[in-house]
Amino acid sequence: MDIEARLEYIIFENKANHYVVAGFSELKTYHNFTAAGRIEDPIEDQEYVLHGEYVKHPKYGEQFRVDMAKKKLPDNSDAIIHFLCGENFPTIGKKTAESIYETLGENCLEKIHNNPELLHEVPNLTAKKMLIIQKGIQEFTGFNETYAKLLKYGLSPRQIQMLLDTYDNVLDVIEEDCFKPYYEVYGFGYKTACKMASAIGLSNEDPRRLDAYIYELARQLSMATGNTYITFATIFQNVRGVNESLIQESIDCLVSLQYLYVENTRIYPFTLHEDEVVIAKELKTHLFEVESVDVESKIKQVEFSLAITYDQEQKDAIQLFFDRSFMILTGGPGTGKTTTVKGILEICKDVYPDSKIQLCAPTGRASKRLAQLSNCDSRTIHSLLQWNLEDNSFGKNEDDPLDIDFIIVDEFSMVDTHLFAQLLKALPQRCRILLIGDEDQLESVGPGKVLEDLIKSDVIDTVHLKKIFRQSSGSGIVTLAKEIREETTCHYEDGVEFIERTTPKIMDALIDYVKDMDLDSMQILAPMYKGAAGIDEINRQMQVLFNPKSPQKNQMKVGTTIFRENDKVMLLKNLPDEDVYNGDIGTIVEIDSKQNVISVDFTNAIVDFSTDFLYYLKHAWCISVHKSQGNEYQTVFCIVDVNAKNMLEKRLLYTAISRAKKQLFIIGNRSLFETQVRLKLKRIRQTTLQERIYEETKKFF
């Protein structure tokens, strides 16, 4: 619907994306209402035509959602003549303005706005003045011809805003190369660029289509394999039916435009070449001599205050931290990493009382857990670096570094090449670094194998904790983890139970075991989404068991998924403005099906989702092993289904079982489990970080 209204007062304005919340008064009825949406350069007391609809916001009540806003043009003779003589219309005098009004009559400005060709009917009006009038009306109303044209190309308002924020003349950019936004604008996808190419009539034989396809292919292959580079041979194998010389021309073109980087027949997508170079160089700057501090007596004080006893390996790790500027601490579950870090923190505060120590982790859950275990403040790496969701940039960098003296990064095996490069760029040169991780866990979701490459470079002092300390309930879990790491015979005791079932019986066993469990302390993990014992089917069954349909609970069907109040869900994307991140688990507290809003309580924040539900949310009674990384649960159910054999390997199963603290139930095929825990990764990730570190630091040593 369209509403003519006066903007009375501005409540909120984000100048970066033109999002405005304001109070309006309807011109005809004087009805006062709140409107929210995109309004460029809002002016109080200005009359607008608002296009959109009334919606009920779960927090703020009824308001008008603005899809498009334009300033209302004057519609009576005096106001029109005064308007056309204003500063928006240079060289247009009173006589010309009167002539326009006399020729085109009332509402002439709206008529010109809708059909500029009408200006030809005005006597003695030059082409130059016609252009001035047309442009002045467009600029005043905020109506953008470019915006309208991009809508016709099939772009969404969000995608259009991305382009308008990036380019001064979007249509010129698209005319030159409609795929340019795909290369240069974060969040503007390949499929959207192809849709736009078809809308403007770009030939299927145009070489720019092949360029974009190869660029997309390189990115997809990198994400699928975890490699930081792709070989020419791999590209040629995946582009069928195209002459190799044409493929080579496309790669050369992409390299000349700096969209891809080629080095020694390796093709680097994203910024992965630059990221590896940054890591190697920054690593070198953080390897510096420090004044050694003998902390033997202080270790004894910590042992007394915490009522613990460190073994020699842990004492050596603590001492090494105070002897080096950069250190890695690794070990499996129950080997005392957390206790060691507690000692490091206590002594560091004592030895360097004025220093600034920062703890962080790659996920929100891991960061919260680190804060609880250490009794110190911890943040996600993205939050620490002031990550901007809109353009994937980081507020903290080499130009505006963090003000810290020590940084401790937990769950470092999850950190990919790009994120570590950004973190290093934001650290001041004086900052000393401790990385903590388990090298036997799954690698990062993003490209690279940073922890492994750093350890194997032999440049950074690394302590591997091996002795198991956890002897209380659940000690069988750390024993099993150790047996998997060392590839010895697996035992299932002291908190570990293997429930042997064939695929059709896995679900029955799972339901029988979990039905009386405490939902808050229990988590089901599975390797794959599809199948009778896959994540999707388990979640459907768990919803029936734990949160059945009820007249007292609202629900909403999205595709084949039913979301219901009280459902356990996981966030799939980072939302830094809400302080919630990918992997955070929450509960649906309200569903407003009329307004299409799902409200989720993530403990520290309630977040409202009004669109793209499946993009942001997934049921979380059962989650993938990758999504569980960085978390710990009192009880874990691990599904080992023969249909997922191709996905089961040592790192994945080790990561799954080591998420459990007190109880671990493995349900499925025992012989498959005991075979696959000895199966190394089928594909070793291809990176060049090790050799870059060696080249950068060989003279240093």
Buried (B, 14 or more C-beta within 10 A) or exposed (E): EEBEBBBEEBEEBEEEEBBBBBBBBBBEEEEEBBBBBBBEEBEEEEBBBBBBEEBEBBEEEEBBBBEBBBBBBBEEBEEBBEBBBEEBBEEBEEEBBBBBBEBBEEBBBBBBBEEBEBBEEBEEBEEEBBEBBBBBBBEBBBBBEBBEBBBEBEBEBEBBBBBBBBBEEBBEBBEEBBBBBBBBBEEBEBEBBBBBBEBEEBEEEBEBBBBBBBBBBBBBBBBEBBBBBBBBEBBEEBBEEEEEEEBEBBBEBBBEBEBBBBEEEBBBBBBBBEBBBBBBBBBBBBBEEEEEBEBEEBBEBBBEEEEBEBBEBBBBBBBBBBBBBBBBBBBBBBBBBBBBBBBBBBBBEEEBEEEEBBBBBBBBBBBBBBBEBBEBEBBBBBBBBBBBBEEEEBEBBEEEBBEBBBBBBBBBBBBBBBBBBBBBBBBBEEBBBBBBBBBBBBBBBBBBBBBBBBBBBEBBBBBBBBEBBBEEEBBBBBBBBBBBBEEEEBEBEBBBEBBBBEBEBBBEBBBEBBEEBEEEEBBBBBBBBEBEBBBBBBBBBBBEEBBEEEEEBBBBEEEEBBBBBBBBBBBBEBBBEBBBBBBBBBBBBBBBEEBBBBBBBBEEEBBBBBEEBEEBBBBBBBBBBBBBBBBBBBBBBBBBBBBBBEBBBBBBBBBBBBBBBBBBBBBBBBEBBBEBBEBEBEEEBBBBBBEBBBEBBEEEE
